Each structure stands twice: as structure tokens, then as C-alpha cells.
Amino acid sequence: MIMFKHYSLTAFLDKKSRLSLHIEANDNNHAQAQCSDIVRALNIKKYTIEYGEGKHSHLSELFNKLSSSNFSHKECYLWGGALTNGYACIYLNKKRIYIRKLILSYFNLDENIEIKTTCKNKNCVNPYHFEYMQNKNTKLSCGDLRLLLAYRGQGTGVNQIAEALNVHRSTIYRKLKNERLSSGSANYSRS
């Protein structure tokens, strides 16, 4: 069993406002790395890290779970904090921050990626339940697009790819229109 050390992250939001978070880490280096990810995600410029327990909150619990990848593939992790239109969020410095976008920033992923959940629960913030989409109305996730390119690079026909990805073949043609493959057939004529 891993024994975590307790730290306190104090983020200075402006001259009057501060945010205190409880951080659990294996050692000092882990605590510093975790705090670095948190302040990047929250876009905080000035902060301190100290030994001892910080303020326990839904946000600190989420960050501790993210740092240790302590999520179940089978169960939703429901946000216990504020909700806006059923979606998990926090209010920081008079700004609303959606938790799913915050998780993208924590993992240093592109902010233009849209997240849909496989569990269809608007309140779920379990990263194992996320599908990452290039835009809101796309039918293929980022992983599906990579799989599409891998299939096509191996010479698999468009109809077979469409069936494997559970989309219409016109969706495959549209995605392939602007993609270049380094190997495999460059001819995308109907297969």
C-alpha cells in the first residue's frame, strides 16, 4: 500500500482571492509535478506548495484521482460540485470552467477537442468514459480517425472500414479527402 504525503497548494487568483487545494503525492517531486499540471489547467500564474493538508474539496479530490489514474472503467465518476445545465463545472474568479475542459487542460490536450461520454451521463467526469472528437458534430473520434488511416494504409476497402467503424461510407470518403497516407493505396476510388 502506497503511503501518500499531504501537501497544500495555494493559488493566488488576484490580490484578494486565493484557492487552497489538498494534494496527495508520493514525494516532493510528484507533488511539484502535480501542482504544475493543476496550475496550467487552471491558468494560474502564482502559487505556493507547502507540507500539510490543504482544503479538501471536489476539485482537490478530482485532481488527486487524475494524478494517480484512480478511475474505474466500469463505473461513472459523478461530479459532486456545481452543475450548469447538468454539466459539471466550477466557478473560479467569477468565471465558469467546465470540468471536462479542465481535464483536457490538465492532460495538456488540445482545447479544440470536444468530449462526448460513452456512458451518456452528462454528470460523469471519468476520463475513461470520454471519446475525444475533433469537432462537435463529427461521427468519428480521434482514435477512430487513426484507425481509419491505419486500415486504409493497409489497403482495406472503404466499405469494410465503414462497416468496422459503424458509419456510412460517405463519412469515410469525406475524412480521406484531405488526408495523405505515407503508404498504401493513394487511389480512393469506390471499393
C-alpha positions in Angstrom: 0.0 0.0 0.0 1.3 3.4 -1.0 1.5 6.0 1.7 0.8 9.4 0.4 2.2 12.6 1.8 -0.1 15.6 2.2 0.6 18.9 0.7 -1.3 22.2 0.3 -1.4 24.1 -3.0 -2.3 27.8 -2.5 -3.0 29.6 -5.8 -3.2 33.4 -5.9 -6.0 34.3 -8.2 -5.8 38.1 -7.7 -4.8 40.4 -4.9 -7.7 39.3 -2.6 -8.6 35.8 -3.8 -6.9 32.6 -3.1 -7.6 29.0 -3.8 -6.4 26.3 -1.5 -6.3 22.6 -2.5 -5.4 19.4 -0.7 -2.8 17.4 -2.7 -1.8 13.8 -2.1 1.6 12.8 -3.6 4.2 10.1 -3.3 7.0 12.5 -2.7 8.1 16.1 -3.2 8.8 15.7 -7.0 5.4 14.1 -7.5 3.7 17.0 -5.6 5.6 19.6 -7.7 4.6 17.8 -10.9 1.0 17.5 -9.9 0.9 21.2 -8.8 2.4 22.2 -12.2 -0.3 20.3 -14.0 -3.0 21.9 -11.8 -1.9 25.5 -12.2 -1.5 25.0 -16.0 -5.1 23.6 -16.2 -6.5 26.5 -14.1 -4.3 29.1 -15.8 -2.8 30.3 -12.6 0.5 32.3 -12.6 1.4 32.5 -8.9 1.2 29.7 -6.3 2.9 28.1 -3.4 3.2 24.5 -2.2 3.6 23.6 1.5 3.6 20.5 3.6 0.4 19.7 5.4 -3.2 19.3 4.5 -4.9 21.8 2.3 -8.6 22.4 1.9 -10.4 19.2 0.8 -12.9 19.9 -2.0 -14.5 18.2 -5.0 -11.8 19.8 -7.1 -8.9 18.6 -5.0 -10.4 15.1 -5.0 -10.6 15.2 -8.8 -7.0 16.3 -9.2 -5.8 13.6 -6.8 -7.7 11.0 -8.8 -6.3 12.3 -12.1 -2.7 12.3 -10.8 -3.0 8.6 -9.8 -5.4 7.5 -12.6 -7.7 6.2 -9.9 -10.8 5.7 -12.0 -12.8 2.6 -12.8 -13.5 1.7 -16.4 -16.9 0.3 -15.4 -18.3 3.0 -13.1 -19.1 6.6 -13.7 -17.3 9.2 -11.6 -20.1 11.7 -10.8 -19.1 15.3 -10.1 -20.2 16.3 -6.6 -19.8 20.1 -7.2 -21.6 22.7 -9.1 -23.6 21.9 -12.3 -24.7 24.2 -15.1 -27.4 22.7 -17.4 -26.5 19.3 -15.9 -22.8 19.6 -16.8 -20.0 19.6 -14.2 -18.3 22.9 -13.6 -16.6 25.2 -11.1 -16.6 28.9 -10.7 -13.2 30.4 -10.3 -12.5 34.2 -10.2 -16.1 34.8 -11.4 -15.6 32.5 -14.5 -17.3 29.2 -15.2 -14.9 26.4 -16.0 -16.4 23.1 -17.3 -14.7 20.1 -15.7 -14.3 18.1 -18.9 -12.4 21.0 -20.5 -10.4 21.4 -17.3 -9.4 17.7 -17.6 -8.3 18.3 -21.2 -6.1 21.2 -19.9 -4.8 19.1 -17.1 -3.7 16.4 -19.6 -2.3 19.2 -21.8 -4.6 18.2 -24.7 -5.8 20.4 -27.5 -8.6 22.7 -26.2 -10.4 22.4 -29.6 -11.2 18.8 -28.9 -14.8 18.1 -28.0 -15.6 15.4 -25.4 -18.5 13.0 -25.5 -19.1 10.3 -22.9 -19.6 6.7 -23.8 -21.8 6.3 -20.8 -24.1 9.2 -21.9 -24.1 10.6 -18.4 -23.8 14.5 -18.5 -22.5 14.5 -14.9 -19.8 11.9 -15.4 -16.2 13.2 -15.4 -14.4 9.8 -15.6 -11.7 10.2 -18.4 -12.0 6.5 -19.2 -15.6 7.3 -20.4 -14.5 10.1 -22.7 -14.5 10.0 -26.5 -12.3 12.8 -28.0 -13.8 14.4 -31.1 -12.2 16.9 -33.4 -15.4 18.9 -33.6 -18.9 18.7 -32.1 -20.7 17.1 -35.0 -18.2 14.5 -36.1 -19.1 10.9 -36.2 -15.6 9.6 -35.7 -13.4 10.1 -32.6 -9.7 10.9 -32.8 -9.0 7.2 -32.2 -11.4 6.2 -35.0 -9.6 8.5 -37.4 -6.3 6.9 -36.6 -7.8 3.5 -37.0 -9.4 4.6 -40.4 -5.9 5.8 -41.6 -4.3 2.5 -40.4 -6.9 0.4 -42.2 -6.6 2.4 -45.4 -2.8 2.3 -45.2 -3.1 -1.5 -45.2 -5.2 -1.3 -48.3 -8.6 -2.1 -46.7 -11.6 -1.1 -48.8 -13.8 1.9 -47.8 -16.9 -0.3 -47.4 -15.1 -2.6 -44.9 -13.7 0.4 -43.0 -17.2 2.0 -42.9 -18.7 -1.3 -41.5 -15.9 -1.7 -38.9 -16.4 1.9 -37.7 -20.2 1.7 -37.9 -20.6 4.8 -40.2 -21.7 5.3 -43.8 -19.0 5.0 -46.5 -19.6 8.7 -47.4 -18.2 9.6 -44.0 -15.1 7.6 -44.8 -14.7 9.3 -48.2 -15.0 12.8 -46.6 -12.4 12.0 -44.0 -10.0 10.6 -46.6 -10.4 13.5 -48.9 -8.0 15.7 -47.0 -5.7 13.0 -45.5 -2.4 11.8 -47.0 -1.2 8.4 -46.4 2.5 7.6 -46.4 1.9 4.0 -47.5 -0.8 2.0 -49.1 -3.1 3.0 -52.0 -3.4 6.7 -52.8 -6.4 5.9 -55.0 -9.6 6.4 -53.0 -12.0 5.3 -55.8 -15.0 3.4 -54.7 -14.2 0.0 -53.3 
